[in-house]
Amino acid sequence: MASDTLSIADKIIAKPAPLTQIRRGTVFGAMGLLLVAVFFAFPIVWSALSSLKSTDDIVKFRYPLTWWTFFPPFPTLENYYALFFQLNFQRALLNTVIASAGQVIIAVVTSTLAGYAFARLRFPLRNALFGLLLVTAFIPLEVILVPLYEVVKGMGLVSTYPALFLPFACSPFGIYLMRQAFQSIPVELDDAARVDGASTLKIFWRIALPNVKPALATLVLIQFIWSWNAYLWPLVIIQDPSMQIAQVAIAGYKSVPNFPLDGPLFAGVTVVTIPLVAIAIILQRYYVRGLMSSGIR
Amino acid sequence: MASVQMRKVIKNFAGAEVLKGVDFDIVDGEFLSLVGPSGCGKSTLLRMIAGLEDITGGEIHIAGQVVNGLAAKDRDIAMVFQNYALYPHMTVRENLSFALEMRGEFKAHIEKQVAHAAGILGLEQLLDRYPRQLSGGQQQRVAMGRAIVRNPQVFLFDEPLSNLDAKLRVQMRTEIKDLHERLKTTTIYVTHDQIEAMTMADRIVVMRLGVVEQIGTPLELYDHPANSFVGTFIGSPSMNLLRGRLVGGDKGLVFEHGGGQSMPLGAALSGVVPGTGVDLGIRPEHLTLGDTGFAAKVVVVEPTGAETQVVADIDGQRVTAIVKDRVSIVRGDLIHLAPDTARVHCFDAGTGHRLP
């Protein structure tokens, strides 16, 4: 008992940790983070470096492992030339941009409107509907692939741009994210705007939406990444090669018989990675805040 | 400016009756305060006047027109909220302009109105700042500016000062009162702080559990409370209530305290039937420290400088007395507290109603 008391007293009067100790902790922390960063960046950097090698060099230096397995012995841009001037990759890239833009726009419109309705409007079965919506988030695409294909085919949309994003117009995660964000706005702001003469739609547009920018940025980022990386659905629904998206086109470079396209493949991988990294860096400030304020960490 | 009338206003929330037939009038240009403890329905009533809550039963009239079915924006009222509800993404100027913009007014007119309101409240230097860059008092002023700029028929205030510190609260109280004197706009002011109501309002409506307990000027409520609830709610420190009964005597009624002591009341309460169980209401300033009166034991002595509050125990019942002179009593001392019998209040012990 006495020693307990003493130790508590000691803790109370304990001096702050010496500077060297703090520095050591910081250094170890930074090293840990660096390790994780290297771990994640390695494949991206390796493919970017490989894109600067000729296909022959990629195959030749693959094994045994030497420095030239990773670094280009004779740096060249021939793969990028082949990608854009022979394989017409820019068309696939454009298709991806259209699909992703369509996905982001439609998901932002539906998620913000539905999220606001679930957060603020009073209507019968509101919570039951919201629960049902959340359940749909747990159904993997693979399970509904065939029926979804039948539906889209029935609508005559096979091999069209809308087929790439229309089936995913309703995003349960997006609606959830926006609902949480709207709920965090004090309801008095709505009341004040109503007294000031604003209609529900005006309140949504002028008051609610400007106050959920971090969540909105998160939504844009997540939808963009998800759509940009989509593979299975475009593979199934786009049967016209000129309408195909970049991810499927890149995968196609691996399956040309007797004609290795490893160099252009790495160039393609590098090209499609750049926008993802760029948008993540631009929006990261909002992204973290958006997730924090929505109560998901 | 307009008059406002409540006609048997009822509000139900999920089957529970929150307002039970509220009935009163507010005359044109009046400053009326709604007071009562939490949950008495005062804020709900204000929100119903504003058009933010449906009216279950009865009618609300603004400027002679029944507004039950009218949307908030069509009632020509302005409201100041407890947390100010300033739009965080807009500058002060944009906050002030918003309502006029919604009304579709011309830009030049909006600018003129905003400048006018900013001038009244001394906000000229703050127009390009965001709410987060303002102090609590400044935010409060912007919230009032947002109301003024529209030149409404009625101002509604929902506990607007409760987020401010004590000093600023007193200052803003004066500003709101001054504003009302200048603009003469009909004002309905909700507060749980009876001092705010007493100092600002022309008339006060005291509410409890969805019912209006009494309506009157501040001094009417103070001097002639209709029941023991109003008596104890209005005034600080609150009125002392001594439980006992009235008995007849040679020189008029005598109050017999439950603890055994008695006090002749003279002719002050003529008309009350002897034998009635009562709560004798005595304001702290109407108890005098002396050689006569109720024998009491001092519990706490609280000097405030100008006066001294003495909390004492009369046969198990705590009472508070305000003494103007400096006193040298301490805890445990035996004292005598004599009530000013001409100014005591008598309430029925069962119903709480004022007697006679």
Interface residues (C-beta under 8 A of the other chain):
Chain A: P186 E188 L189 D191 A192 A193 R194 V195 D196 G197 A198 K202 R206 I207 P210 N211
Chain B: R47 A50 G51 L52 A71 A72 K73 I77 A78 M79 F81 Q82 N83 A85 Y87 P88 H89 F98 A99 M102 R103 R146 R150
